[in-house]
Amino acid sequence: MSDSPERHLALLGGGFSTDDDGLLDDWMLGHVRTSRPKVCFVPTASGDAPAYIEQFLTAFQARDCEPSVLSLFRRELDDDALRTFLLSQDVVYVGGGNTANLLAVWRTHGVDRMLCEAYDRGTLLCGISAGANCWAEGSHTDSFGPLTFLPDGLGLLSGSVCPHYDSEPGRRSSYRAAVATGSLSGGWALEDGVGALFTDGLLADAVTRSPRARLYRVERDGDLGVDERAMPCRALVETR
């Protein structure tokens, strides 16, 4: 029997930066098996935007956790200290922005390797938009301006990810086309308001804070066709 911890990834279609009710962030924290988790926000995709960082700190300082921020544009830690810091976290929460830039900066600083190690050790990795895209083998993105496919990512989740499936014009049709042509492998499309938890690469929980929001599995079906299936999602209820 293996002593390796379970590995968890959470894709978020919302959170502190977009929602007032805190439901998706509370749901995510509910999957952490420690009473006062260390939660590190990584805002690389936004260029370490100060307002974004402030939003995170305001939201998570009000929770029973230990929030911190990893800034790579004003890096202060050497490689050993950075690795030690990341491996000490219970949650790494990656913000939205530019997926391609995020991956490039991480690789420059070796953060990609450190996050893969943290994942294998049981740290819950999660994020919204670019922070959801980065974990998969590929994603649907506007990193280059127009919506397009990016066959690049950390590969911790097989297949591809498409965020904002219902809220941004062209997202759905463009992602479906990328999967249909094989530009992206099949994957997961998140409407805003949805959360999806993967344990050891398999979907373990899917939730929604909005009655209409859904998680979809999108796969290639024949020549230039796709099979799009809505996955069952349980509704989150506000309790505070």
C-alpha positions, 0 to 999 in steps of 0.5 A: 500500500502506498504512503503517498498523500492524495493529490488535490486540484480545485478549478474555480469559476469564481472566488474572492475576486468576483463573488461577495458570498465567499461560497467557492472559497469556503468550499475549497478550504473545506477540503483542506485537512488542517484546522488553520491552513496556510494559504498562499496567493500567487498573483503572477498572472496579473503581474502581482497587481497590488489591488488584487493582492489586497483583495485576497488579504482582505478576504482571507484574513477574515477566515480561520487561516494563515494567508500569505502572498508570493510575489515573483516580480519583486522576489525576495527569497532565494531558491532554497527559501522559496522551495521551503516556503511553497512546500510549507503551504496547505493551499496554493491559490493562483489568481487570474490574468495572462496564462502564457506569461504566468507559465513563463515567469514560473519556469524562469524562477523554477516555481513550476517544479516546486509546485509539482513537488508541493502537489505530490506532497499533498498541497491543494492547488487551486485557482481561477481563470489563468489560475485554473488553466495552468494546471492542465496540459493545455487551455483556452486563453486570451493570453495573446489577445484573441481567444485561442488554444494554448497547448501548454501547462504543468500537466498535473491535470490531463487534458485541457481547461476552458474558464468563463465558458458562459460569460465571455463571447466566443469562449464556448464556440472557440473551445469547442472548435479547438477540441474538435480539430485536435488543437486541444485535447478534451477537457473541462469547461467551467461556467462562472460560479462553478467549482471542480475538485480533482483527487489524483486526477479524477473528478471528486466533487463539483459544486455551483453557487448559481442555479444555472452554472455548470461544469462540462466535459468536452471531448472530440467526437468524430471528425470536427465534432464534439461531445459536450456533457453537463456534469452533476453539480451540487448547490452551495448554500450560504450559511453566514 
